[in-house]
Amino acid sequence: MPQQELRLPGEQTFATGTICTDTNLYKCDDDKFQILEYVAAGQPFPNGPFGNGKGKTVWRKVTLATDGTRKNFVTAKTVVA
């Protein structure tokens, strides 16, 4: 059974290009991958790495409320040509 992610009503999201105000670990996902990215305050949220790496995406802060029961992450290695 695939692991379901808890998304809270009213959870704050950050679009690609938005300036980060809180240094933290953030995540974005598509149907197959979940990407974790450390974003420092004052830096813009990056493009999503999906497809050609130029796509807009939505970032969510990694918190105990949304990820507290998770014990590990599945990783995938990709090559950018």
The 8 nearest C-alpha neighbors of each residue, nearest first, counted from 0:
[[1, 2, 3, 4, 31, 69, 73, 30],
 [2, 0, 3, 4, 31, 30, 73, 32],
 [1, 3, 0, 4, 69, 5, 68, 72],
 [4, 2, 1, 5, 0, 6, 69, 66],
 [5, 3, 6, 2, 65, 66, 69, 1],
 [4, 6, 65, 7, 3, 66, 64, 8],
 [7, 5, 4, 65, 8, 10, 9, 64],
 [6, 8, 10, 9, 5, 65, 64, 11],
 [9, 7, 10, 6, 11, 5, 12, 65],
 [8, 10, 7, 11, 6, 12, 59, 5],
 [11, 9, 7, 8, 12, 6, 59, 60],
 [10, 12, 9, 59, 13, 60, 58, 7],
 [11, 13, 59, 58, 57, 10, 14, 60],
 [12, 14, 58, 57, 17, 59, 15, 11],
 [15, 13, 57, 17, 56, 16, 58, 12],
 [14, 16, 44, 55, 46, 45, 56, 17],
 [17, 15, 43, 44, 14, 45, 18, 46],
 [16, 18, 43, 14, 15, 44, 13, 19],
 [19, 17, 43, 42, 41, 44, 16, 20],
 [20, 18, 40, 41, 42, 21, 43, 17],
 [19, 21, 40, 41, 18, 22, 39, 42],
 [22, 20, 40, 19, 23, 39, 41, 38],
 [23, 21, 39, 40, 38, 20, 19, 24],
 [24, 22, 38, 37, 21, 25, 39, 60],
 [23, 25, 37, 61, 36, 60, 38, 35],
 [26, 24, 60, 61, 36, 59, 35, 58],
 [27, 25, 35, 59, 34, 58, 36, 60],
 [28, 26, 58, 34, 33, 57, 59, 35],
 [29, 27, 33, 32, 34, 26, 30, 31],
 [28, 30, 31, 32, 33, 27, 49, 34],
 [29, 31, 32, 28, 33, 49, 27, 34],
 [32, 30, 29, 33, 28, 49, 34, 75],
 [33, 31, 28, 29, 30, 34, 75, 27],
 [32, 34, 28, 27, 29, 35, 26, 31],
 [33, 35, 27, 26, 28, 32, 36, 48],
 [36, 34, 26, 25, 33, 24, 27, 37],
 [35, 37, 25, 24, 38, 26, 34, 27],
 [36, 38, 24, 23, 25, 39, 35, 22],
 [37, 39, 22, 23, 36, 24, 40, 42],
 [40, 38, 22, 42, 41, 23, 37, 19],
 [39, 41, 22, 20, 19, 21, 42, 38],
 [40, 42, 19, 18, 20, 39, 43, 21],
 [43, 41, 18, 40, 19, 39, 44, 38],
 [44, 42, 18, 16, 17, 19, 45, 41],
 [43, 45, 15, 16, 17, 18, 19, 42],
 [46, 44, 15, 43, 16, 47, 55, 56],
 [47, 45, 55, 15, 54, 53, 48, 56],
 [46, 48, 56, 54, 49, 55, 52, 45],
 [49, 47, 52, 46, 50, 51, 53, 54],
 [50, 48, 52, 47, 51, 54, 29, 53],
 [49, 51, 52, 48, 54, 53, 47, 29],
 [50, 52, 53, 49, 48, 54, 79, 47],
 [53, 51, 48, 49, 50, 54, 47, 46],
 [52, 54, 51, 46, 47, 55, 48, 50],
 [55, 53, 47, 46, 52, 56, 49, 48],
 [54, 56, 46, 15, 47, 53, 57, 14],
 [57, 55, 47, 15, 14, 54, 46, 58],
 [56, 58, 14, 13, 27, 12, 15, 59],
 [57, 59, 27, 13, 26, 12, 25, 14],
 [60, 58, 12, 26, 25, 61, 27, 13],
 [59, 61, 25, 62, 24, 26, 58, 23],
 [60, 62, 25, 24, 59, 26, 66, 65],
 [63, 61, 64, 65, 66, 60, 67, 24],
 [62, 64, 67, 66, 65, 61, 68, 69],
 [63, 65, 62, 67, 66, 5, 61, 7],
 [64, 66, 5, 62, 63, 67, 6, 61],
 [67, 65, 63, 69, 68, 62, 64, 61],
 [66, 68, 63, 69, 64, 65, 62, 70],
 [69, 67, 66, 70, 63, 65, 64, 71],
 [68, 70, 66, 67, 71, 72, 65, 2],
 [71, 69, 68, 72, 67, 66, 73, 2],
 [72, 70, 69, 73, 68, 74, 66, 67],
 [71, 73, 74, 70, 69, 33, 35, 75],
 [72, 74, 71, 75, 33, 32, 34, 76],
 [75, 73, 72, 76, 32, 33, 34, 71],
 [74, 76, 77, 73, 32, 33, 34, 72],
 [75, 77, 74, 78, 79, 73, 32, 34],
 [78, 76, 75, 79, 80, 74, 48, 49],
 [77, 79, 80, 76, 75, 48, 51, 52],
 [80, 78, 77, 51, 52, 48, 76, 50],
 [79, 78, 51, 77, 52, 50, 48, 76]]
